[in-house]
């Protein structure tokens, strides 16, 4: 996969998805559908540049156009793109970026200016949303077609139990003491435990390690590249995480996983069939994804529930 700087000699399919890791991974079925429908095109993904290591593993993406968000127009002359797919959303900002491309075919949800597109449906599975959209334009996609390739890099902890303690918003941060209880239980089963997350999660990971009696080398938060995280998850015995990119990586690799859901409903963001267990309390859900404190639906999930689930699916 190349970084897109100028057009090649092939017509272009551009897919806009300028979001985070989990958002990219739920769009994989739609990207596979676009690839199959347009085998002679170059499939260009407009997404944040830091996602390049995982975008390269999708297999259906030929080039990445680094796109940090929707604030600026895409750096492409009108008419260069043959097919433009809005896999980002249905708001005016993403629609304006797609419209500005002047593509021959625009894959978009229904609006006053696009009356023939499929209707945007609230409350449906996110993978289904994008598979349904591209399928309506002839790029038939299967919502459970989530597999991506293995990275060439080796796992930094083969066979470990991966506890992904981080989450971008406080609403998804399952308590440190509960992660620590899970770590202690799985270590008592003979598993190596590693704690992952981003730079902002390093302090949480260190707190979990301290509470669980783990050595410093168990803390991999802010110590792994994105391709190394993918390798770590692919080879893990089990992944325990909130609803984050790490959980979606586990789905992509069919790695046994336990996912604790809070503000986001399982019905919209849950894993496909496989060795995955989603835990939550829908009745307690507050549903504020941007809240600074954990969602009550997430707090309703106790450590013993996660331990039992992890033991039931681990390999």
Secondary structure, 3 states (H helix, E strand, C coil): CEECCCCCCCCEEEEECCCCHHHHHHCHHHHHHHHHHCCCCEEEEEECHHHHHHHHHHCCCCEEEECCCCCCCCCCCCCCEEEEEECCCCCHHHHHHHHHCCCCEEECCCECCECCCCCCCCCCCHHHHHHHHHHHCCCCCCCCCCCCCCCCCCCCCCCCEEEECCCCCHHHCCCHHHHHHHHHHHHHCCCCEEEECCHHHHHHHHHHHHHHCCCHHHECCCCCCHHHHHHHHHCCCEEEEECCHHHHHHHHHCCCEEEECCCCCHHHHCCCCCCEEEECCHHHCCCCCCCCCCCHHHHCCCHHHHHHHHHHHCC
